[in-house]
Amino acid sequence: MVTEVDRSAHPLTAEDRCDRCSARAVVQTVMLGGGALLWCGHHFSTYADALNGLGAEIVCDLRSRETA
Ligand SMILES: [Zn+2]
């Protein structure tokens, strides 16, 4: 029996804030270890390369809908 990590993320709402600042979160990523992080557009761009290097997975991306 395979135990799967529950990666189901809740949809981002206007209540969600970037983990680096207080701006509205528009991207949610899940790390390989399972921890979820929220990002505003600005901080996601800043950390995108690092996140890619860590194998983080984008589970929610509202950037196409929101103009940051
Ligand atoms: Zn931010």
PDB file of the backbone (N, CA, C, O) and the ligand in Angstrom, with CONECT records:
HET     ZN  A 101       1
ATOM      1  N   MET A   1       0.840  -1.202   0.000  1.00  0.00           N
ATOM      2  CA  MET A   1       0.000   0.000   0.000  1.00  0.00           C
ATOM      3  C   MET A   1       0.864   1.237   0.000  1.00  0.00           C
ATOM      4  O   MET A   1       1.776   1.390   0.813  1.00  0.00           O
ATOM      5  N   VAL A   2       0.562   2.093  -0.910  1.00  0.00           N
ATOM      6  CA  VAL A   2       1.342   3.324  -1.028  1.00  0.00           C
ATOM      7  C   VAL A   2       0.621   4.470  -0.322  1.00  0.00           C
ATOM      8  O   VAL A   2      -0.548   4.758  -0.581  1.00  0.00           O
ATOM      9  N   THR A   3       1.349   5.095   0.562  1.00  0.00           N
ATOM     10  CA  THR A   3       0.772   6.244   1.245  1.00  0.00           C
ATOM     11  C   THR A   3       1.173   7.509   0.500  1.00  0.00           C
ATOM     12  O   THR A   3       2.355   7.837   0.403  1.00  0.00           O
ATOM     13  N   GLU A   4       0.207   8.195  -0.010  1.00  0.00           N
ATOM     14  CA  GLU A   4       0.519   9.409  -0.751  1.00  0.00           C
ATOM     15  C   GLU A   4       0.407  10.635   0.143  1.00  0.00           C
ATOM     16  O   GLU A   4      -0.493  10.754   0.974  1.00  0.00           O
ATOM     17  N   VAL A   5       1.343  11.529  -0.060  1.00  0.00           N
ATOM     18  CA  VAL A   5       1.279  12.789   0.660  1.00  0.00           C
ATOM     19  C   VAL A   5       0.120  13.601   0.088  1.00  0.00           C
ATOM     20  O   VAL A   5      -0.052  13.705  -1.126  1.00  0.00           O
ATOM     21  N   ASP A   6      -0.643  14.153   0.964  1.00  0.00           N
ATOM     22  CA  ASP A   6      -1.767  14.973   0.492  1.00  0.00           C
ATOM     23  C   ASP A   6      -1.246  16.309   0.004  1.00  0.00           C
ATOM     24  O   ASP A   6      -0.861  17.171   0.794  1.00  0.00           O
ATOM     25  N   ARG A   7      -1.238  16.465  -1.284  1.00  0.00           N
ATOM     26  CA  ARG A   7      -0.716  17.700  -1.855  1.00  0.00           C
ATOM     27  C   ARG A   7      -1.839  18.628  -2.274  1.00  0.00           C
ATOM     28  O   ARG A   7      -1.586  19.686  -2.849  1.00  0.00           O
ATOM     29  N   SER A   8      -3.048  18.256  -2.000  1.00  0.00           N
ATOM     30  CA  SER A   8      -4.149  19.093  -2.444  1.00  0.00           C
ATOM     31  C   SER A   8      -4.080  20.440  -1.745  1.00  0.00           C
ATOM     32  O   SER A   8      -4.191  20.535  -0.522  1.00  0.00           O
ATOM     33  N   ALA A   9      -3.901  21.448  -2.526  1.00  0.00           N
ATOM     34  CA  ALA A   9      -3.799  22.791  -1.967  1.00  0.00           C
ATOM     35  C   ALA A   9      -5.167  23.454  -2.007  1.00  0.00           C
ATOM     36  O   ALA A   9      -5.961  23.229  -2.920  1.00  0.00           O
ATOM     37  N   HIS A  10      -5.414  24.253  -1.026  1.00  0.00           N
ATOM     38  CA  HIS A  10      -6.670  24.995  -1.088  1.00  0.00           C
ATOM     39  C   HIS A  10      -6.489  26.122  -2.087  1.00  0.00           C
ATOM     40  O   HIS A  10      -5.390  26.660  -2.223  1.00  0.00           O
ATOM     41  N   PRO A  11      -7.540  26.480  -2.775  1.00  0.00           N
ATOM     42  CA  PRO A  11      -7.409  27.572  -3.754  1.00  0.00           C
ATOM     43  C   PRO A  11      -7.005  28.870  -3.066  1.00  0.00           C
ATOM     44  O   PRO A  11      -7.462  29.171  -1.963  1.00  0.00           O
ATOM     45  N   LEU A  12      -6.172  29.607  -3.709  1.00  0.00           N
ATOM     46  CA  LEU A  12      -5.764  30.892  -3.148  1.00  0.00           C
ATOM     47  C   LEU A  12      -6.942  31.853  -3.166  1.00  0.00           C
ATOM     48  O   LEU A  12      -7.711  31.902  -4.126  1.00  0.00           O
ATOM     49  N   THR A  13      -7.064  32.596  -2.111  1.00  0.00           N
ATOM     50  CA  THR A  13      -8.117  33.601  -2.035  1.00  0.00           C
ATOM     51  C   THR A  13      -7.489  34.955  -1.713  1.00  0.00           C
ATOM     52  O   THR A  13      -6.276  35.062  -1.530  1.00  0.00           O
ATOM     53  N   ALA A  14      -8.306  35.958  -1.648  1.00  0.00           N
ATOM     54  CA  ALA A  14      -7.822  37.299  -1.336  1.00  0.00           C
ATOM     55  C   ALA A  14      -7.287  37.373   0.089  1.00  0.00           C
ATOM     56  O   ALA A  14      -6.587  38.322   0.442  1.00  0.00           O
ATOM     57  N   GLU A  15      -7.613  36.373   0.908  1.00  0.00           N
ATOM     58  CA  GLU A  15      -7.140  36.363   2.294  1.00  0.00           C
ATOM     59  C   GLU A  15      -5.688  35.892   2.384  1.00  0.00           C
ATOM     60  O   GLU A  15      -5.002  36.161   3.370  1.00  0.00           O
ATOM     61  N   ASP A  16      -5.226  35.190   1.349  1.00  0.00           N
ATOM     62  CA  ASP A  16      -3.895  34.612   1.409  1.00  0.00           C
ATOM     63  C   ASP A  16      -2.826  35.656   1.159  1.00  0.00           C
ATOM     64  O   ASP A  16      -2.933  36.481   0.251  1.00  0.00           O
ATOM     65  N   ARG A  17      -1.802  35.601   1.980  1.00  0.00           N
ATOM     66  CA  ARG A  17      -0.719  36.591   1.909  1.00  0.00           C
ATOM     67  C   ARG A  17       0.587  35.912   1.580  1.00  0.00           C
ATOM     68  O   ARG A  17       0.823  34.760   1.943  1.00  0.00           O
ATOM     69  N   CYS A  18       1.431  36.649   0.885  1.00  0.00           N
ATOM     70  CA  CYS A  18       2.788  36.199   0.603  1.00  0.00           C
ATOM     71  C   CYS A  18       3.497  35.884   1.915  1.00  0.00           C
ATOM     72  O   CYS A  18       3.320  36.588   2.909  1.00  0.00           O
ATOM     73  N   ASP A  19       4.314  34.803   1.913  1.00  0.00           N
ATOM     74  CA  ASP A  19       5.073  34.445   3.117  1.00  0.00           C
ATOM     75  C   ASP A  19       6.258  35.364   3.343  1.00  0.00           C
ATOM     76  O   ASP A  19       6.892  35.306   4.396  1.00  0.00           O
ATOM     77  N   ARG A  20       6.569  36.215   2.367  1.00  0.00           N
ATOM     78  CA  ARG A  20       7.721  37.096   2.504  1.00  0.00           C
ATOM     79  C   ARG A  20       7.316  38.536   2.777  1.00  0.00           C
ATOM     80  O   ARG A  20       8.122  39.324   3.273  1.00  0.00           O
ATOM     81  N   CYS A  21       6.101  38.878   2.465  1.00  0.00           N
ATOM     82  CA  CYS A  21       5.623  40.229   2.708  1.00  0.00           C
ATOM     83  C   CYS A  21       4.118  40.147   2.916  1.00  0.00           C
ATOM     84  O   CYS A  21       3.579  39.046   3.024  1.00  0.00           O
ATOM     85  N   SER A  22       3.443  41.251   2.974  1.00  0.00           N
ATOM     86  CA  SER A  22       2.014  41.214   3.276  1.00  0.00           C
ATOM     87  C   SER A  22       1.157  41.392   2.040  1.00  0.00           C
ATOM     88  O   SER A  22      -0.052  41.604   2.139  1.00  0.00           O
ATOM     89  N   ALA A  23       1.783  41.305   0.874  1.00  0.00           N
ATOM     90  CA  ALA A  23       1.025  41.440  -0.365  1.00  0.00           C
ATOM     91  C   ALA A  23       0.157  40.201  -0.592  1.00  0.00           C
ATOM     92  O   ALA A  23       0.400  39.139  -0.020  1.00  0.00           O
ATOM     93  N   ARG A  24      -0.836  40.363  -1.421  1.00  0.00           N
ATOM     94  CA  ARG A  24      -1.701  39.234  -1.721  1.00  0.00           C
ATOM     95  C   ARG A  24      -0.922  38.144  -2.453  1.00  0.00           C
ATOM     96  O   ARG A  24      -0.163  38.424  -3.382  1.00  0.00           O
ATOM     97  N   ALA A  25      -1.121  36.902  -2.023  1.00  0.00           N
ATOM     98  CA  ALA A  25      -0.445  35.775  -2.663  1.00  0.00           C
ATOM     99  C   ALA A  25      -1.124  35.420  -3.977  1.00  0.00           C
ATOM    100  O   ALA A  25      -2.349  35.323  -4.039  1.00  0.00           O
ATOM    101  N   VAL A  26      -0.333  35.227  -5.024  1.00  0.00           N
ATOM    102  CA  VAL A  26      -0.873  34.826  -6.318  1.00  0.00           C
ATOM    103  C   VAL A  26      -0.292  33.503  -6.795  1.00  0.00           C
ATOM    104  O   VAL A  26      -0.771  32.931  -7.774  1.00  0.00           O
ATOM    105  N   VAL A  27       0.734  33.014  -6.110  1.00  0.00           N
ATOM    106  CA  VAL A  27       1.319  31.726  -6.472  1.00  0.00           C
ATOM    107  C   VAL A  27       1.490  30.895  -5.205  1.00  0.00           C
ATOM    108  O   VAL A  27       1.928  31.395  -4.169  1.00  0.00           O
ATOM    109  N   GLN A  28       1.137  29.624  -5.311  1.00  0.00           N
ATOM    110  CA  GLN A  28       1.370  28.701  -4.203  1.00  0.00           C
ATOM    111  C   GLN A  28       2.255  27.584  -4.702  1.00  0.00           C
ATOM    112  O   GLN A  28       1.985  26.991  -5.746  1.00  0.00           O
ATOM    113  N   THR A  29       3.318  27.292  -3.961  1.00  0.00           N
ATOM    114  CA  THR A  29       4.226  26.210  -4.350  1.00  0.00           C
ATOM    115  C   THR A  29       4.271  25.176  -3.236  1.00  0.00           C
ATOM    116  O   THR A  29       4.044  25.486  -2.067  1.00  0.00           O
ATOM    117  N   VAL A  30       4.570  23.938  -3.624  1.00  0.00           N
ATOM    118  CA  VAL A  30       4.765  22.867  -2.652  1.00  0.00           C
ATOM    119  C   VAL A  30       6.183  22.355  -2.830  1.00  0.00           C
ATOM    120  O   VAL A  30       6.597  22.012  -3.937  1.00  0.00           O
ATOM    121  N   MET A  31       6.927  22.308  -1.724  1.00  0.00           N
ATOM    122  CA  MET A  31       8.294  21.833  -1.772  1.00  0.00           C
ATOM    123  C   MET A  31       8.300  20.312  -1.821  1.00  0.00           C
ATOM    124  O   MET A  31       7.295  19.665  -1.527  1.00  0.00           O
ATOM    125  N   LEU A  32       9.457  19.745  -2.199  1.00  0.00           N
ATOM    126  CA  LEU A  32       9.575  18.287  -2.245  1.00  0.00           C
ATOM    127  C   LEU A  32       9.237  17.684  -0.892  1.00  0.00           C
ATOM    128  O   LEU A  32       8.650  16.604  -0.825  1.00  0.00           O
ATOM    129  N   GLY A  33       9.596  18.357   0.170  1.00  0.00           N
ATOM    130  CA  GLY A  33       9.320  17.856   1.505  1.00  0.00           C
ATOM    131  C   GLY A  33       7.862  17.976   1.901  1.00  0.00           C
ATOM    132  O   GLY A  33       7.432  17.399   2.900  1.00  0.00           O
ATOM    133  N   GLY A  34       7.100  18.727   1.114  1.00  0.00           N
ATOM    134  CA  GLY A  34       5.666  18.809   1.389  1.00  0.00           C
ATOM    135  C   GLY A  34       5.195  20.149   1.914  1.00  0.00           C
ATOM    136  O   GLY A  34       3.991  20.393   1.984  1.00  0.00           O
ATOM    137  N   GLY A  35       6.122  21.025   2.286  1.00  0.00           N
ATOM    138  CA  GLY A  35       5.689  22.309   2.820  1.00  0.00           C
ATOM    139  C   GLY A  35       5.187  23.244   1.739  1.00  0.00           C
ATOM    140  O   GLY A  35       5.801  23.362   0.679  1.00  0.00           O
ATOM    141  N   ALA A  36       4.089  23.898   2.000  1.00  0.00           N
ATOM    142  CA  ALA A  36       3.531  24.830   1.023  1.00  0.00           C
ATOM    143  C   ALA A  36       3.985  26.247   1.341  1.00  0.00           C
ATOM    144  O   ALA A  36       4.092  26.637   2.504  1.00  0.00           O
ATOM    145  N   LEU A  37       4.249  27.010   0.285  1.00  0.00           N
ATOM    146  CA  LEU A  37       4.645  28.403   0.446  1.00  0.00           C
ATOM    147  C   LEU A  37       3.771  29.266  -0.449  1.00  0.00           C
ATOM    148  O   LEU A  37       3.382  28.861  -1.544  1.00  0.00           O
ATOM    149  N   LEU A  38       3.473  30.460   0.036  1.00  0.00           N
ATOM    150  CA  LEU A  38       2.675  31.410  -0.739  1.00  0.00           C
ATOM    151  C   LEU A  38       3.559  32.567  -1.174  1.00  0.00           C
ATOM    152  O   LEU A  38       4.442  33.016  -0.444  1.00  0.00           O
ATOM    153  N   TRP A  39       3.291  33.034  -2.384  1.00  0.00           N
ATOM    154  CA  TRP A  39       4.132  34.099  -2.953  1.00  0.00           C
ATOM    155  C   TRP A  39       3.295  35.170  -3.606  1.00  0.00           C
ATOM    156  O   TRP A  39       2.285  34.880  -4.245  1.00  0.00           O
ATOM    157  N   CYS A  40       3.714  36.404  -3.445  1.00  0.00           N
ATOM    158  CA  CYS A  40       3.156  37.469  -4.271  1.00  0.00           C
ATOM    159  C   CYS A  40       3.907  37.419  -5.607  1.00  0.00           C
ATOM    160  O   CYS A  40       4.912  36.717  -5.715  1.00  0.00           O
ATOM    161  N   GLY A  41       3.446  38.136  -6.604  1.00  0.00           N
ATOM    162  CA  GLY A  41       4.091  38.108  -7.903  1.00  0.00           C
ATOM    163  C   GLY A  41       5.549  38.534  -7.821  1.00  0.00           C
ATOM    164  O   GLY A  41       6.419  37.937  -8.456  1.00  0.00           O
ATOM    165  N   HIS A  42       5.806  39.561  -7.041  1.00  0.00           N
ATOM    166  CA  HIS A  42       7.158  40.093  -6.931  1.00  0.00           C
ATOM    167  C   HIS A  42       8.107  39.066  -6.325  1.00  0.00           C
ATOM    168  O   HIS A  42       9.171  38.801  -6.884  1.00  0.00           O
ATOM    169  N   HIS A  43       7.736  38.491  -5.199  1.00  0.00           N
ATOM    170  CA  HIS A  43       8.636  37.552  -4.538  1.00  0.00           C
ATOM    171  C   HIS A  43       8.730  36.229  -5.281  1.00  0.00           C
ATOM    172  O   HIS A  43       9.762  35.561  -5.228  1.00  0.00           O
ATOM    173  N   PHE A  44       7.658  35.843  -5.977  1.00  0.00           N
ATOM    174  CA  PHE A  44       7.781  34.613  -6.760  1.00  0.00           C
ATOM    175  C   PHE A  44       8.821  34.790  -7.854  1.00  0.00           C
ATOM    176  O   PHE A  44       9.647  33.906  -8.083  1.00  0.00           O
ATOM    177  N   SER A  45       8.780  35.943  -8.535  1.00  0.00           N
ATOM    178  CA  SER A  45       9.780  36.186  -9.583  1.00  0.00           C
ATOM    179  C   SER A  45      11.175  36.160  -8.995  1.00  0.00           C
ATOM    180  O   SER A  45      12.106  35.634  -9.605  1.00  0.00           O
ATOM    181  N   THR A  46      11.318  36.733  -7.798  1.00  0.00           N
ATOM    182  CA  THR A  46      12.628  36.798  -7.167  1.00  0.00           C
ATOM    183  C   THR A  46      13.162  35.409  -6.851  1.00  0.00           C
ATOM    184  O   THR A  46      14.354  35.147  -7.013  1.00  0.00           O
ATOM    185  N   TYR A  47      12.277  34.512  -6.397  1.00  0.00           N
ATOM    186  CA  TYR A  47      12.719  33.201  -5.921  1.00  0.00           C
ATOM    187  C   TYR A  47      12.467  32.076  -6.919  1.00  0.00           C
ATOM    188  O   TYR A  47      12.761  30.917  -6.627  1.00  0.00           O
ATOM    189  N   ALA A  48      11.926  32.401  -8.093  1.00  0.00           N
ATOM    190  CA  ALA A  48      11.540  31.345  -9.031  1.00  0.00           C
ATOM    191  C   ALA A  48      12.699  30.415  -9.383  1.00  0.00           C
ATOM    192  O   ALA A  48      12.532  29.196  -9.407  1.00  0.00           O
ATOM    193  N   ASP A  49      13.856  30.980  -9.651  1.00  0.00           N
ATOM    194  CA  ASP A  49      14.994  30.140 -10.017  1.00  0.00           C
ATOM    195  C   ASP A  49      15.380  29.211  -8.878  1.00  0.00           C
ATOM    196  O   ASP A  49      15.637  28.026  -9.091  1.00  0.00           O
ATOM    197  N   ALA A  50      15.418  29.755  -7.670  1.00  0.00           N
ATOM    198  CA  ALA A  50      15.769  28.948  -6.507  1.00  0.00           C
ATOM    199  C   ALA A  50      14.736  27.845  -6.294  1.00  0.00           C
ATOM    200  O   ALA A  50      15.081  26.705  -5.980  1.00  0.00           O
ATOM    201  N   LEU A  51      13.469  28.202  -6.468  1.00  0.00           N
ATOM    202  CA  LEU A  51      12.406  27.209  -6.294  1.00  0.00           C
ATOM    203  C   LEU A  51      12.527  26.103  -7.322  1.00  0.00           C
ATOM    204  O   LEU A  51      12.347  24.928  -7.001  1.00  0.00           O
ATOM    205  N   ASN A  52      12.830  26.470  -8.553  1.00  0.00           N
ATOM    206  CA  ASN A  52      13.031  25.457  -9.582  1.00  0.00           C
ATOM    207  C   ASN A  52      14.168  24.529  -9.196  1.00  0.00           C
ATOM    208  O   ASN A  52      14.076  23.312  -9.358  1.00  0.00           O
ATOM    209  N   GLY A  53      15.242  25.115  -8.685  1.00  0.00           N
ATOM    210  CA  GLY A  53      16.396  24.325  -8.289  1.00  0.00           C
ATOM    211  C   GLY A  53      16.078  23.356  -7.171  1.00  0.00           C
ATOM    212  O   GLY A  53      16.695  22.297  -7.059  1.00  0.00           O
ATOM    213  N   LEU A  54      15.112  23.722  -6.341  1.00  0.00           N
ATOM    214  CA  LEU A  54      14.728  22.872  -5.214  1.00  0.00           C
ATOM    215  C   LEU A  54      13.648  21.868  -5.610  1.00  0.00           C
ATOM    216  O   LEU A  54      13.250  21.026  -4.806  1.00  0.00           O
ATOM    217  N   GLY A  55      13.181  21.963  -6.843  1.00  0.00           N
ATOM    218  CA  GLY A  55      12.157  21.027  -7.282  1.00  0.00           C
ATOM    219  C   GLY A  55      10.773  21.367  -6.781  1.00  0.00           C
ATOM    220  O   GLY A  55       9.905  20.497  -6.712  1.00  0.00           O
ATOM    221  N   ALA A  56      10.556  22.622  -6.432  1.00  0.00           N
ATOM    222  CA  ALA A  56       9.234  23.022  -5.963  1.00  0.00           C
ATOM    223  C   ALA A  56       8.217  22.935  -7.094  1.00  0.00           C
ATOM    224  O   ALA A  56       8.535  23.165  -8.261  1.00  0.00           O
ATOM    225  N   GLU A  57       7.007  22.603  -6.725  1.00  0.00           N
ATOM    226  CA  GLU A  57       5.950  22.451  -7.720  1.00  0.00           C
ATOM    227  C   GLU A  57       4.928  23.564  -7.536  1.00  0.00           C
ATOM    228  O   GLU A  57       4.479  23.828  -6.421  1.00  0.00           O
ATOM    229  N   ILE A  58       4.566  24.208  -8.631  1.00  0.00           N
ATOM    230  CA  ILE A  58       3.538  25.241  -8.565  1.00  0.00           C
ATOM    231  C   ILE A  58       2.180  24.555  -8.553  1.00  0.00           C
ATOM    232  O   ILE A  58       1.823  23.859  -9.503  1.00  0.00           O
ATOM    233  N   VAL A  59       1.434  24.750  -7.490  1.00  0.00           N
ATOM    234  CA  VAL A  59       0.132  24.089  -7.401  1.00  0.00           C
ATOM    235  C   VAL A  59      -1.003  25.060  -7.652  1.00  0.00           C
ATOM    236  O   VAL A  59      -2.134  24.646  -7.906  1.00  0.00           O
ATOM    237  N   CYS A  60      -0.709  26.352  -7.584  1.00  0.00           N
ATOM    238  CA  CYS A  60      -1.738  27.337  -7.858  1.00  0.00           C
ATOM    239  C   CYS A  60      -1.056  28.586  -8.390  1.00  0.00           C
ATOM    240  O   CYS A  60      -0.092  29.069  -7.796  1.00  0.00           O
ATOM    241  N   ASP A  61      -1.540  29.101  -9.483  1.00  0.00           N
ATOM    242  CA  ASP A  61      -0.916  30.265 -10.098  1.00  0.00           C
ATOM    243  C   ASP A  61      -2.001  31.182 -10.638  1.00  0.00           C
ATOM    244  O   ASP A  61      -2.653  30.882 -11.638  1.00  0.00           O
ATOM    245  N   LEU A  62      -2.180  32.292  -9.963  1.00  0.00           N
ATOM    246  CA  LEU A  62      -3.220  33.231 -10.357  1.00  0.00           C
ATOM    247  C   LEU A  62      -2.655  34.414 -11.127  1.00  0.00           C
ATOM    248  O   LEU A  62      -3.373  35.377 -11.398  1.00  0.00           O
ATOM    249  N   ARG A  63      -1.375  34.350 -11.482  1.00  0.00           N
ATOM    250  CA  ARG A  63      -0.745  35.504 -12.113  1.00  0.00           C
ATOM    251  C   ARG A  63      -1.392  35.870 -13.431  1.00  0.00           C
ATOM    252  O   ARG A  63      -1.412  37.041 -13.811  1.00  0.00           O
ATOM    253  N   SER A  64      -1.932  34.863 -14.143  1.00  0.00           N
ATOM    254  CA  SER A  64      -2.564  35.171 -15.423  1.00  0.00           C
ATOM    255  C   SER A  64      -3.872  35.919 -15.233  1.00  0.00           C
ATOM    256  O   SER A  64      -4.342  36.604 -16.141  1.00  0.00           O
ATOM    257  N   ARG A  65      -4.467  35.785 -14.033  1.00  0.00           N
ATOM    258  CA  ARG A  65      -5.749  36.439 -13.768  1.00  0.00           C
ATOM    259  C   ARG A  65      -5.573  37.789 -13.101  1.00  0.00           C
ATOM    260  O   ARG A  65      -6.372  38.706 -13.292  1.00  0.00           O
ATOM    261  N   GLU A  66      -4.499  37.895 -12.304  1.00  0.00           N
ATOM    262  CA  GLU A  66      -4.307  39.110 -11.521  1.00  0.00           C
ATOM    263  C   GLU A  66      -3.157  39.905 -12.091  1.00  0.00           C
ATOM    264  O   GLU A  66      -2.130  39.350 -12.481  1.00  0.00           O
ATOM    265  N   THR A  67      -3.334  41.181 -12.134  1.00  0.00           N
ATOM    266  CA  THR A  67      -2.237  42.046 -12.522  1.00  0.00           C
ATOM    267  C   THR A  67      -1.565  42.541 -11.256  1.00  0.00           C
ATOM    268  O   THR A  67      -2.144  43.324 -10.504  1.00  0.00           O
ATOM    269  N   ALA A  68      -0.349  42.087 -11.020  1.00  0.00           N
ATOM    270  CA  ALA A  68       0.307  42.371  -9.750  1.00  0.00           C
ATOM    271  C   ALA A  68       0.791  43.763  -9.652  1.00  0.00           C
ATOM    272  O   ALA A  68       1.366  44.146  -8.634  1.00  0.00           O
TER     273      ALA A  68
HETATM  274 ZN    ZN A 101       5.897  39.135  -1.305  1.00  0.00          ZN2+
END
